[in-house]
Amino acid sequence: MLVWFLLSLAACRGAVQPMARAQRSVHSSNPASRLFVGTDRLVSALSRTPELEPHLSVNPAHADHLVVASQTMSPDGEPLSCYAHASFDGGVTWHRTALTPPNTTACGDPWTAILPDSSALVTVLGNNGMVVFRSPTGGRSWAAPPTTLRGAFDHGMLLSDTASSATYLIAGRQVRQASGQSRSGVYVARSLDGGRTFTERTTVVLSNLAYEAQSPVLLRNGALLVGAWDHRDASNRRLERRRLWMIASQDSGRTFGAPLLVTEHCGGTRPSAWPTFAVSPRPGRIVERVLVVCEAEALRGVLLAHSDDAGERWTPMTRIDAPAGVDGWTKTPAVAASPTGVIVVTYYGRGADTASRCHHLYATSSVDGGNTFLPSVQVSSRPSCPETGTNGSAVSSRFPSGGEYSGLVAVGPRDFVAVWADSRDGLFQLRSARISVPDAASEPP
């Protein structure tokens, strides 16, 4: 992740209780129900630079239409360029385009969206702020010039509201208050013209801690939910435990309510992959279930929690990747839910070979709203080994799993597509695979 400013935010009052050493695991009692994984395919192969941190979106009207954005880095860890990849056949073939922000020497933190009219957007960070690229052809070609929003932003994220045809742009932002103090904030802008222009709705300052805005989601009733993950105090001291928050807006991002605590169990104090939110329908219920996945402390497990009241209350974090008591390196979970409420979680893991420095992409699924999960299956056909001279030590140290997030979307009632950075040949390249969930009887959450 490109960090354009030192975030400073949210010291919460009161002592933080230590996290329990282990969470219970939840697994389906039906071992015959296993996920089906298709062939993993090469999305993009650059000749000399590692390609990292893919973000994936699917067309809400045409599930075969996918768009991925990625970034590259030099072996010494400097961000270089960004790319967009579009597929119109469900991920079998991809069309790649280089995206170059104007008046900049670097590009990173890519994020994507496909709008209801099938146009595609990609936002990235350049030296001068956030840049939004727009493709009226869904990724075949990109209009020039892109839109630039100048300022001290960090990691822009796009979110398309199919009900209102609005597009949200959300990011971390450094702001200076009337007292002269610099604060971290959650920046929210909105576009009503298909991403051609964006108008700021608000910048929310939660407290005096440094924090990062996290993956936003929308509910059916129009509520906008945005995560915020704190990490340092106002003196730049690392917090003893990072806390994950959520803020909610009922008026299209103009105002937000009080911060809602999600969990303090994500990732401990060390730099980690991003927690990821998703929304899952609940049969017969008006309010959807909001899900979050993240890394456990010391990378020993994938944790999941959910909320059935728009983020007000959350279940305890539960380990979903392995039976209780089994330690193993796991990293960078992603979660997605289909329109029928089927949930898939992907993550990187080293499996039983804990001494190895290589890993695979794994997937697990729930058909009962996240209450139980099927046994994990291996998605990647060969191990990814990031510590190579071609990637460079700076890249493999900064991005041991190829980025702070990876791509995962639902493309049908029980079908999903994953895109990830894979170093099986000694250089991070993008690969994709289709994941299908067996048509077993499911229980409403």
Phi, psi and chi 1 to 4 in degrees:
 res  aa     phi    psi   chi1   chi2   chi3   chi4
   1 MET       -  133.3  179.0 -176.6   67.6      -
   2 LEU   -74.6  131.4  -64.8  178.6      -      -
   3 VAL  -114.4  110.3  178.6      -      -      -
   4 TRP   -95.7   -7.0  -60.8  103.3      -      -
   5 PHE  -158.7  159.7   56.0   88.8      -      -
   6 LEU   -86.6  110.2  178.4   62.1      -      -
   7 LEU   -66.4  140.3  -61.8  166.9      -      -
   8 SER  -134.6  108.9   60.4      -      -      -
   9 LEU  -157.7 -173.3 -154.3 -178.2      -      -
  10 ALA     2.8   60.8      -      -      -      -
  11 ALA   -68.2  117.7      -      -      -      -
  12 CYS   -93.7  143.5  -63.6      -      -      -
  13 ARG   -80.1  146.9  -63.4  176.0 -178.3  174.8
  14 GLY    99.8  152.8      -      -      -      -
  15 ALA   -77.3  145.2      -      -      -      -
  16 VAL   -94.3  125.6  177.1      -      -      -
  17 GLN   -75.4  144.4  -62.2  -61.1  -41.7      -
  18 PRO   -63.9  147.7   21.6  -31.5      -      -
  19 MET   -76.4  142.8 -174.6 -178.0   75.1      -
  20 ALA   -62.0  147.9      -      -      -      -
  21 ARG   -68.2  -28.5  -68.6 -171.4   62.2 -172.9
  22 ALA  -145.8  147.7      -      -      -      -
  23 GLN  -108.3  153.5  -66.4   77.3   20.8      -
  24 ARG   -66.8  150.3   63.7 -173.9  178.1   89.7
  25 SER   -98.9  148.2  -63.1      -      -      -
  26 VAL  -125.1  121.6  -74.1      -      -      -
  27 HIS  -137.2  149.0  -68.3  -80.5      -      -
  28 SER   -63.5  144.9  169.8      -      -      -
  29 SER   -83.4    4.0   59.9      -      -      -
  30 ASN  -110.5   87.8 -178.4    8.1      -      -
  31 PRO   -67.4  -15.5   24.7  -33.3      -      -
  32 ALA   -73.3  -19.6      -      -      -      -
  33 SER   -84.0  103.6  -62.2      -      -      -
  34 ARG  -123.7  149.1  -68.7 -176.4   60.3   85.4
  35 LEU   -68.5  151.0  -57.5 -177.1      -      -
  36 PHE  -107.2  131.2  -61.2  101.1      -      -
  37 VAL  -119.4  128.6  176.5      -      -      -
  38 GLY   -81.7 -179.7      -      -      -      -
  39 THR   -63.4  134.0  -56.8      -      -      -
  40 ASP   -81.9  130.0   61.6  -16.5      -      -
  41 ARG  -114.9  149.3  -57.0  174.2 -177.2  -86.8
  42 LEU   -75.1  124.8 -169.9   64.4      -      -
  43 VAL   -87.4  -46.6  172.8      -      -      -
  44 SER  -152.7  137.7  176.3      -      -      -
  45 ALA  -131.8  101.5      -      -      -      -
  46 LEU   -87.0  147.3  -58.6  176.9      -      -
  47 SER   -74.5  -34.8   58.9      -      -      -
  48 ARG  -135.3   -9.2  -73.0  179.4  -71.9 -179.4
  49 THR  -119.5  138.4   54.0      -      -      -
  50 PRO   -68.0  138.2   21.0  -30.0      -      -
  51 GLU  -106.8  129.1 -168.2  166.7    3.5      -
  52 LEU  -135.3  167.5  -53.7  158.8      -      -
  53 GLU    51.2   60.6 -151.7  151.3   62.4      -
  54 PRO   -76.7  138.7   29.5  -35.2      -      -
  55 HIS  -118.5  136.6 -175.0  -97.0      -      -
  56 LEU  -123.2  137.9  172.2   65.8      -      -
  57 SER  -130.4  154.9  -69.9      -      -      -
  58 VAL  -121.6  145.0   60.5      -      -      -
  59 ASN   -67.4  125.2 -170.6  -36.1      -      -
  60 PRO   -65.6  -19.0   21.7  -31.8      -      -
  61 ALA  -104.4  -20.0      -      -      -      -
  62 HIS  -139.1   99.7  -56.0  -76.0      -      -
  63 ALA   -68.6  -14.8      -      -      -      -
  64 ASP   -79.9   -8.4  -77.6  -18.0      -      -
  65 HIS   -95.9  113.1  178.0 -162.3      -      -
  66 LEU  -125.6  147.6  -54.4  166.2      -      -
  67 VAL  -134.0  130.5  170.3      -      -      -
  68 VAL  -119.9  142.0  177.9      -      -      -
  69 ALA  -122.6  149.4      -      -      -      -
  70 SER  -146.5  169.5   61.3      -      -      -
  71 GLN  -129.7  160.0   71.7  173.9   76.1      -
  72 THR  -118.5  158.7   64.0      -      -      -
  73 MET  -138.6  150.7  -62.8 -173.3   76.5      -
  74 SER   -75.9  162.0   66.8      -      -      -
  75 PRO   -58.8  -21.9  -26.9   35.9      -      -
  76 ASP   -92.8   10.4   58.2   -0.7      -      -
  77 GLY    91.2   10.9      -      -      -      -
  78 GLU   -87.3  130.5  -68.5  -62.2  -39.6      -
  79 PRO   -65.2  140.0   22.7  -31.6      -      -
  80 LEU  -116.1  -69.3  -64.8  176.7      -      -
  81 SER  -145.8  171.4   56.5      -      -      -
  82 CYS  -127.8  155.3  -65.2      -      -      -
  83 TYR  -136.2  150.0  -70.9   87.2      -      -
  84 ALA  -114.9  141.1      -      -      -      -
  85 HIS  -129.1  128.2  -48.2  -90.1      -      -
  86 ALA  -121.1  136.7      -      -      -      -
  87 SER  -125.9  139.8  175.6      -      -      -
  88 PHE  -119.9   12.7  -60.5   90.6      -      -
  89 ASP  -132.1   33.1   54.1   13.6      -      -
  90 GLY    75.2   18.2      -      -      -      -
  91 GLY    99.7   10.0      -      -      -      -
  92 VAL   -75.6  -44.7  177.2      -      -      -
  93 THR  -128.3  155.0   59.9      -      -      -
  94 TRP  -135.6  145.2  -62.5   85.6      -      -
  95 HIS  -110.7  123.1  173.1   77.5      -      -
  96 ARG  -104.8  139.9 -175.9  176.9   71.4 -159.7
  97 THR  -135.7  132.3  -54.6      -      -      -
  98 ALA   -76.2  135.6      -      -      -      -
  99 LEU  -113.3  119.8  -59.0  178.5      -      -
 100 THR  -117.9  108.0  -55.3      -      -      -
 101 PRO   -62.3  140.8  -19.9   32.1      -      -
 102 PRO   -69.0  146.2   23.8  -32.0      -      -
 103 ASN    54.7   45.2  -56.3  -45.0      -      -
 104 THR  -145.2  157.4 -173.0      -      -      -
 105 THR  -112.7    2.9   58.6      -      -      -
 106 ALA  -149.2  160.1      -      -      -      -
 107 CYS  -150.4  136.8 -179.6      -      -      -
 108 GLY  -165.9 -176.3      -      -      -      -
 109 ASP    54.1   56.5  -71.1    0.7      -      -
 110 PRO   -74.8  148.7   29.0  -35.4      -      -
 111 TRP  -149.4  148.7 -155.6  -92.1      -      -
 112 THR  -126.8  163.5   62.6      -      -      -
 113 ALA  -158.1  145.8      -      -      -      -
 114 ILE  -117.0  127.0  -58.1  179.4      -      -
 115 LEU   -88.5  167.1  -51.0 -171.8      -      -
 116 PRO   -59.2  -24.0  -27.8   36.3      -      -
 117 ASP   -89.0   11.2   64.9   -3.0      -      -
 118 SER    75.2    4.3  -63.6      -      -      -
 119 SER   -74.3  156.2   60.2      -      -      -
 120 ALA  -118.8  147.4      -      -      -      -
 121 LEU  -127.1  144.7  -60.0  178.2      -      -
 122 VAL  -134.3  129.0  170.9      -      -      -
 123 THR  -111.9  143.3 -175.3      -      -      -
 124 VAL  -140.4  168.7  -59.2      -      -      -
 125 LEU  -103.8  134.8  -78.3 -170.5      -      -
 126 GLY  -118.5 -171.3      -      -      -      -
 127 ASN   -65.8  -26.1  -64.1  119.6      -      -
 128 ASN  -106.1    6.5  -58.8  -45.8      -      -
 129 GLY   134.7 -156.7      -      -      -      -
 130 MET   -88.8  144.5  -75.2 -171.5  -63.5      -
 131 VAL  -127.0  133.6  179.0      -      -      -
 132 VAL  -115.8  118.4  180.0      -      -      -
 133 PHE   -94.9  143.9  -65.6   87.7      -      -
 134 ARG  -128.1  134.8 -173.7  176.3   63.1   86.5
 135 SER  -123.0  106.3  171.7      -      -      -
 136 PRO   -65.2  -17.5  -17.2   30.8      -      -
 137 THR   -99.3   15.3   59.1      -      -      -
 138 GLY    75.3   17.0      -      -      -      -
 139 GLY   116.4   -4.6      -      -      -      -
 140 ARG   -73.0  -36.8  -68.8 -176.0  175.9   89.5
 141 SER  -148.3  157.5   59.5      -      -      -
 142 TRP  -124.1  129.5  -64.4   82.9      -      -
 143 ALA   -69.9  148.4      -      -      -      -
 144 ALA  -123.5  148.3      -      -      -      -
 145 PRO   -82.6  160.1   33.0  -36.0      -      -
 146 PRO   -73.2  169.6   27.8  -34.8      -      -
 147 THR   -90.3  129.5  -59.8      -      -      -
 148 THR  -113.6  130.0  -61.3      -      -      -
 149 LEU  -112.7  110.1  -69.1   83.7      -      -
 150 ARG   -82.1  143.4  -61.5 -174.2 -178.5  -82.2
 151 GLY   150.1  177.3      -      -      -      -
 152 ALA   -88.7   73.9      -      -      -      -
 153 PHE   -97.0  161.5  -65.6  106.4      -      -
 154 ASP  -140.1  119.3 -176.0   49.4      -      -
 155 HIS    52.8   83.2 -152.2  -66.9      -      -
 156 GLY   -73.1  146.0      -      -      -      -
 157 MET  -134.5  137.8  -62.0  167.7  -71.0      -
 158 LEU  -103.8  148.0  -67.5  161.4      -      -
 159 LEU  -148.2  122.0 -176.8   62.3      -      -
 160 SER   -97.4  129.3  173.7      -      -      -
 161 ASP   -98.4  101.4 -175.8   -5.9      -      -
 162 THR   -67.5  -24.2   57.2      -      -      -
 163 ALA   -73.9  -37.5      -      -      -      -
 164 SER  -108.9   -5.7   68.4      -      -      -
 165 SER    64.3   18.2  -63.2      -      -      -
 166 ALA   -88.8  153.8      -      -      -      -
 167 THR  -125.3  129.0  -56.3      -      -      -
 168 TYR  -101.0  144.0  -67.6   96.0      -      -
 169 LEU  -123.6  117.6  178.0   59.5      -      -
 170 ILE  -125.8  138.7  -63.7  162.7      -      -
 171 ALA  -157.3  165.4      -      -      -      -
 172 GLY   -77.1  148.5      -      -      -      -
 173 ARG  -149.3  137.6 -173.2 -176.4 -169.8 -176.7
 174 GLN   -88.8  127.5 -173.3 -178.8   29.9      -
 175 VAL  -127.6  152.6  -64.5      -      -      -
 176 ARG  -110.5  124.0 -170.7  166.5  -63.5  -80.8
 177 GLN   -85.0  172.3  -61.9 -171.1  -51.5      -
 178 ALA   -59.7  -28.5      -      -      -      -
 179 SER   -73.9   -9.3   62.3      -      -      -
 180 GLY    94.1   -8.2      -      -      -      -
 181 GLN   -76.9  142.5  -67.6  173.9  -44.2      -
 182 SER   -91.3  135.3 -179.6      -      -      -
 183 ARG  -131.2  152.5  -63.4  -74.4 -168.2 -128.7
 184 SER   -81.0  145.7  -65.3      -      -      -
 185 GLY  -144.2  164.1      -      -      -      -
 186 VAL  -102.1  113.2  175.1      -      -      -
 187 TYR   -89.8  133.1  168.6   86.4      -      -
 188 VAL  -129.7  122.5 -179.5      -      -      -
 189 ALA  -125.4  161.9      -      -      -      -
 190 ARG  -137.7  142.4 -174.6  177.2   63.9  167.7
 191 SER  -116.8  134.5  173.7      -      -      -
 192 LEU  -114.1   10.3  -60.6  177.0      -      -
 193 ASP  -126.9   36.9   58.5    5.9      -      -
 194 GLY    72.6   26.2      -      -      -      -
 195 GLY    87.6    8.5      -      -      -      -
 196 ARG   -73.5  -39.1  -65.8  170.8  179.0   83.2
 197 THR  -137.4  154.1   60.1      -      -      -
 198 PHE  -130.3  138.9  -74.6   87.3      -      -
 199 THR  -116.6  128.0  -58.8      -      -      -
 200 GLU   -64.4  133.0 -179.9  178.2   -6.1      -
 201 ARG   -94.1  -45.2  -59.9  -71.1  -78.8  167.9
 202 THR  -171.3  164.5 -171.0      -      -      -
 203 THR  -126.8  117.1  -63.0      -      -      -
 204 VAL   -95.1  124.0 -177.0      -      -      -
 205 VAL  -102.9  118.9  173.7      -      -      -
 206 LEU   -86.3  -39.0  -56.9 -179.1      -      -
 207 SER  -171.9 -157.7   70.2      -      -      -
 208 ASN  -101.2   15.1   69.3  -29.5      -      -
 209 LEU   -89.4  161.5  -63.7 -176.1      -      -
 210 ALA   -86.5  134.6      -      -      -      -
 211 TYR  -153.0  168.8   61.5   93.1      -      -
 212 GLU  -123.8  138.4  -62.5  160.9  -24.3      -
 213 ALA   -69.9  142.1      -      -      -      -
 214 GLN  -121.6  168.4  -58.7  -68.7  -50.1      -
 215 SER   -46.8  113.9   55.9      -      -      -
 216 PRO   -78.7  153.9   29.7  -34.2      -      -
 217 VAL  -139.5  160.3  -65.9      -      -      -
 218 LEU  -119.4  140.8  -80.5  165.1      -      -
 219 LEU   -95.2  165.4  -58.6 -176.0      -      -
 220 ARG   -59.1  -33.6  -87.4 -166.4  -56.9 -104.7
 221 ASN   -79.4    5.1   64.4    5.3      -      -
 222 GLY    93.5   -4.0      -      -      -      -
 223 ALA   -64.7  133.5      -      -      -      -
 224 LEU  -103.0  121.6  172.0   63.4      -      -
 225 LEU  -113.8  130.9  -49.7 -179.4      -      -
 226 VAL  -130.8  132.4 -176.8      -      -      -
 227 GLY   -85.0  157.7      -      -      -      -
 228 ALA  -146.4  128.8      -      -      -      -
 229 TRP  -119.9  111.4 -158.5   21.3      -      -
 230 ASP   -84.8  161.0   58.7   28.9      -      -
 231 HIS  -153.7  -22.3   55.5   89.7      -      -
 232 ARG  -140.2  154.9  -69.1 -179.5 -176.0  -88.7
 233 ASP   -91.1 -176.5   68.2   12.3      -      -
 234 ALA   -67.7  -16.3      -      -      -      -
 235 SER   -95.7   10.3  -61.0      -      -      -
 236 ASN    69.7   23.6 -160.4   30.3      -      -
 237 ARG   -89.2  136.1  -69.7 -174.7  -67.0  -99.8
 238 ARG   -66.8  134.7 -169.0  178.1  -65.0  -82.7
 239 LEU   -66.9  149.8  -60.4  178.8      -      -
 240 GLU   -63.1  -32.2  -66.9 -177.4    8.4      -
 241 ARG  -150.1  130.0 -177.3  156.5  -52.9  -76.9
 242 ARG   -73.9  145.5  -58.3 -177.0   72.0  170.5
 243 ARG  -120.0  141.9  -73.8  151.4  -65.8 -173.1
 244 LEU  -104.9  127.9 -178.9   61.6      -      -
 245 TRP  -117.9  167.3  -57.5   84.8      -      -
 246 MET  -138.4  138.4  174.2  169.0  -80.2      -
 247 ILE  -118.3  146.2   54.2  175.3      -      -
 248 ALA  -126.8  137.9      -      -      -      -
 249 SER  -121.4  134.7  172.7      -      -      -
 250 GLN  -104.3    3.1  -53.2  -65.4  -27.7      -
 251 ASP  -130.4   47.3   55.5    8.1      -      -
 252 SER    61.1   35.3  -56.0      -      -      -
 253 GLY    85.9    9.5      -      -      -      -
 254 ARG   -79.4  -42.1 -172.4  173.0   62.7   86.6
 255 THR  -133.4  156.3   61.3      -      -      -
 256 PHE  -131.4  149.8  -76.1   82.9      -      -
 257 GLY   -80.6 -173.7      -      -      -      -
 258 ALA   -62.7  147.1      -      -      -      -
 259 PRO   -60.2  138.1  -19.9   31.5      -      -
 260 LEU  -110.4  124.1  -51.2  172.1      -      -
 261 LEU   -72.8  128.3  179.7   64.0      -      -
 262 VAL   -94.0  -56.5  177.5      -      -      -
 263 THR  -167.0  160.5 -177.4      -      -      -
 264 GLU  -119.0   21.5   57.0 -172.0   23.5      -
 265 HIS  -107.8    9.9  -67.2  -28.3      -      -
 266 CYS   -93.8  107.3  -72.4      -      -      -
 267 GLY    79.5   -3.1      -      -      -      -
 268 GLY    64.2 -144.5      -      -      -      -
 269 THR   -96.9  -15.0   61.5      -      -      -
 270 ARG   -80.6  155.6  -58.5  -63.1  -59.6  167.0
 271 PRO   -58.1  134.9  -22.3   32.8      -      -
 272 SER  -137.8  168.7  -59.5      -      -      -
 273 ALA   -68.6  158.6      -      -      -      -
 274 TRP   -69.5  139.2  -79.0   23.4      -      -
 275 PRO   -61.4  148.4  -20.2   32.2      -      -
 276 THR  -127.7  132.8  -55.9      -      -      -
 277 PHE  -103.7  154.1  -67.8   95.0      -      -
 278 ALA  -152.0  161.0      -      -      -      -
 279 VAL  -117.2  130.6  174.3      -      -      -
 280 SER  -121.0  126.8  177.0      -      -      -
 281 PRO   -62.0  152.3  -18.0   30.5      -      -
 282 ARG  -121.5  117.5  -63.4 -168.0  -65.0  158.6
 283 PRO   -54.1  126.8  -24.5   33.7      -      -
 284 GLY    79.2    1.8      -      -      -      -
 285 ARG  -114.4  145.9  -47.2  -72.1  179.3   90.4
 286 ILE   -78.4  -45.7  -64.0  175.5      -      -
 287 VAL   -87.8  129.8  179.1      -      -      -
 288 GLU   -75.2  166.6  -54.6   98.7  -50.4      -
 289 ARG   -93.4  130.1  175.3  164.2  -71.7  179.6
 290 VAL   -98.2  127.1 -176.8      -      -      -
 291 LEU  -111.0  151.2  -52.0  160.6      -      -
 292 VAL  -140.5  139.2   63.6      -      -      -
 293 VAL  -125.4  151.2  -65.9      -      -      -
 294 CYS  -160.8  171.7   67.6      -      -      -
 295 GLU   -78.5  142.9  -60.1  168.7   -7.5      -
 296 ALA   -77.5  167.4      -      -      -      -
 297 GLU   -60.2  141.9 -170.1  170.4   10.3      -
 298 ALA    62.0   19.9      -      -      -      -
 299 LEU    60.2   33.4  -53.8 -178.8      -      -
 300 ARG  -107.2   65.9  -67.6 -178.7  175.3  177.5
 301 GLY   127.8  160.8      -      -      -      -
 302 VAL  -109.4  126.9  174.0      -      -      -
 303 LEU  -109.2  146.6  -55.3 -179.4      -      -
 304 LEU  -137.9  142.0  177.4  140.2      -      -
 305 ALA  -139.0  164.1      -      -      -      -
 306 HIS  -144.2  159.9   68.9 -104.1      -      -
 307 SER  -130.6  135.7  170.2      -      -      -
 308 ASP  -107.2    9.3  -70.4  -23.1      -      -
 309 ASP  -133.9   45.4   54.3    9.6      -      -
 310 ALA    60.6   34.3      -      -      -      -
 311 GLY    96.2   -1.7      -      -      -      -
 312 GLU   -68.8  -46.7  178.9   68.4   27.6      -
 313 ARG  -128.1  144.5  -66.8  168.3  -63.2 -180.0
 314 TRP  -129.1  146.5  -67.6   82.2      -      -
 315 THR   -70.3  161.8   61.8      -      -      -
 316 PRO   -61.0  149.4  -21.3   32.7      -      -
 317 MET   -64.5  132.7  -82.0  -71.5 -175.0      -
 318 THR  -123.7  135.1  -58.9      -      -      -
 319 ARG   -76.7  131.6 -174.5  172.9  178.1 -177.9
 320 ILE  -122.0   -0.2   63.2  171.6      -      -
 321 ASP   -97.0  -21.9   62.9  -66.4      -      -
 322 ALA  -157.8  160.4      -      -      -      -
 323 PRO   -60.6  154.0  -22.3   32.6      -      -
 324 ALA   -57.7  140.3      -      -      -      -
 325 GLY    90.1   -8.5      -      -      -      -
 326 VAL   -93.8  113.6  176.4      -      -      -
 327 ASP   -92.3  147.1  -71.6  -24.4      -      -
 328 GLY  -178.8  146.9      -      -      -      -
 329 TRP   -65.2  121.4 -174.9   94.2      -      -
 330 THR  -133.1  150.2   55.2      -      -      -
 331 LYS  -155.1  151.4 -165.9  120.4  176.7   58.4
 332 THR    55.0   60.0  -39.3      -      -      -
 333 PRO   -71.9  149.4   26.2  -33.5      -      -
 334 ALA  -132.0  150.4      -      -      -      -
 335 VAL  -135.3  143.2   60.3      -      -      -
 336 ALA  -146.2  151.5      -      -      -      -
 337 ALA  -128.4  140.8      -      -      -      -
 338 SER   -85.4  168.9   77.3      -      -      -
 339 PRO   -61.5  -19.1  -24.1   34.3      -      -
 340 THR   -94.7    2.2   58.4      -      -      -
 341 GLY    90.8    7.6      -      -      -      -
 342 VAL   -75.3  135.3  175.5      -      -      -
 343 ILE  -116.8  137.0  -61.2  162.9      -      -
 344 VAL  -126.8  138.1  163.4      -      -      -
 345 VAL  -123.1  129.6  174.8      -      -      -
 346 THR  -111.4  156.1   58.5      -      -      -
 347 TYR  -164.6  160.9   62.0   92.7      -      -
 348 TYR   -92.4  142.1  -58.5  104.2      -      -
 349 GLY  -152.6  155.6      -      -      -      -
 350 ARG   -97.8    0.3  -69.7  178.2  179.8  158.9
 351 GLY    61.6 -146.0      -      -      -      -
 352 ALA   -74.0  -20.0      -      -      -      -
 353 ASP   -85.0   76.9 -173.9    7.3      -      -
 354 THR   -70.5  -17.3   56.2      -      -      -
 355 ALA   -83.2  -14.5      -      -      -      -
 356 SER   -73.6  150.1  171.9      -      -      -
 357 ARG   -99.1    8.3  -52.7  -62.5  -68.6 -180.0
 358 CYS  -105.1  165.0  -57.4      -      -      -
 359 HIS  -150.6  167.6   58.4  -98.3      -      -
 360 HIS  -118.5  163.2  -81.8  -79.3      -      -
 361 LEU   -90.2  131.5 -176.6   73.5      -      -
 362 TYR  -119.3  162.5  -67.7   89.9      -      -
 363 ALA  -140.8  146.3      -      -      -      -
 364 THR  -137.8  164.8 -178.7      -      -      -
 365 SER  -145.8  155.2  177.6      -      -      -
 366 SER  -129.1  136.5  174.3      -      -      -
 367 VAL  -111.6    9.6  -64.7      -      -      -
 368 ASP  -127.3   35.8   59.4    7.6      -      -
 369 GLY    78.5   14.4      -      -      -      -
 370 GLY    97.1    8.0      -      -      -      -
 371 ASN   -74.7  -39.5  -63.4  -36.5      -      -
 372 THR  -136.2  158.9   61.7      -      -      -
 373 PHE  -130.4  146.2  -81.1   80.1      -      -
 374 LEU   -71.6  159.4  -60.1  178.1      -      -
 375 PRO   -57.7  140.4  -23.2   33.3      -      -
 376 SER   -65.5  146.5  -64.5      -      -      -
 377 VAL  -125.4  153.8  -61.4      -      -      -
 378 GLN   -80.5  129.0 -177.1  178.6  -57.1      -
 379 VAL   -95.4  -46.6  176.2      -      -      -
 380 SER   -76.3  141.8   49.9      -      -      -
 381 SER   -85.2  -16.5   58.7      -      -      -
 382 ARG  -139.4  153.5  -70.5  171.6   51.1 -165.7
 383 PRO   -70.6  148.2   24.4  -33.4      -      -
 384 SER  -100.1  125.1  174.4      -      -      -
 385 CYS  -121.7   97.3  -55.7      -      -      -
 386 PRO   -77.8  -22.1   26.8  -33.3      -      -
 387 GLU   -83.8   79.0  -64.3 -179.0    5.8      -
 388 THR  -129.6  159.7   67.0      -      -      -
 389 GLY   -66.4  -28.4      -      -      -      -
 390 THR   -69.7  -43.4  -50.1      -      -      -
 391 ASN   -68.6  -39.2  -75.9  -34.2      -      -
 392 GLY    93.1  145.7      -      -      -      -
 393 SER   -65.4  -33.0   60.1      -      -      -
 394 ALA   -66.2  -39.4      -      -      -      -
 395 VAL   -69.8  -47.8  171.2      -      -      -
 396 SER   -67.9  -27.7   59.6      -      -      -
 397 SER   -75.7  -43.1  174.3      -      -      -
 398 ARG   -73.4  -40.0  176.8   69.6 -179.9   84.6
 399 PHE  -127.9   69.8  -69.3  132.6      -      -
 400 PRO   -63.0  -21.0   22.8  -34.0      -      -
 401 SER  -112.7   16.0   57.9      -      -      -
 402 GLY    86.5   15.1      -      -      -      -
 403 GLY   141.6  172.1      -      -      -      -
 404 GLU   -87.1   -5.0  -68.6  174.6  -25.9      -
 405 TYR  -154.7  164.5   49.6   87.3      -      -
 406 SER  -138.5  175.5   62.8      -      -      -
 407 GLY   -96.8  137.1      -      -      -      -
 408 LEU  -157.4  125.5  178.8   66.6      -      -
 409 VAL  -140.6  154.7  -65.3      -      -      -
 410 ALA   -85.3  134.9      -      -      -      -
 411 VAL  -121.8   17.0  -66.2      -      -      -
 412 GLY   174.8 -178.8      -      -      -      -
 413 PRO   -59.6  -32.8  -22.9   33.6      -      -
 414 ARG  -137.9   17.7  -48.7 -175.5   78.0   86.9
 415 ASP  -122.2  143.6  -67.6  -61.9      -      -
 416 PHE  -139.0  157.5  -63.9   74.7      -      -
 417 VAL  -125.1  131.6  169.9      -      -      -
 418 ALA  -112.4  142.2      -      -      -      -
 419 VAL  -129.7  131.9  173.3      -      -      -
 420 TRP  -145.1  162.5   68.6   98.0      -      -
 421 ALA   -88.0  126.6      -      -      -      -
 422 ASP  -130.4  128.7 -170.1  -62.9      -      -
 423 SER  -114.0   40.6 -174.3      -      -      -
 424 ARG   -65.5  -27.7   64.5 -176.8   60.8 -173.2
 425 ASP  -104.1   15.6  -64.2  -42.4      -      -
 426 GLY    92.6   -0.9      -      -      -      -
 427 LEU  -140.7  129.5 -179.7   68.9      -      -
 428 PHE   -60.7  122.8  -84.2  118.2      -      -
 429 GLN  -134.9  156.9  -60.1  172.7  -31.7      -
 430 LEU   -85.3  136.0  -58.9 -169.3      -      -
 431 ARG  -132.0  159.2  -59.7 -168.2   72.8   88.8
 432 SER  -138.9  157.1   70.9      -      -      -
 433 ALA  -154.0  152.8      -      -      -      -
 434 ARG   -96.8  137.5 -165.3  176.7 -172.7   93.2
 435 ILE  -121.9  128.0  -58.3  166.7      -      -
 436 SER  -120.1  138.6  -62.6      -      -      -
 437 VAL   -99.7  131.1 -178.4      -      -      -
 438 PRO   -60.5  149.0   21.1  -33.1      -      -
 439 ASP   -82.8   66.8 -169.9    9.6      -      -
 440 ALA   -95.0  158.6      -      -      -      -
 441 ALA   -63.3  130.6      -      -      -      -
 442 SER  -112.2  155.8   60.1      -      -      -
 443 GLU  -106.7  140.4  -58.5  174.6    3.9      -
 444 PRO   -66.0  138.0   23.4  -32.4      -      -
 445 PRO   -66.0      -   24.4  -32.4      -      -
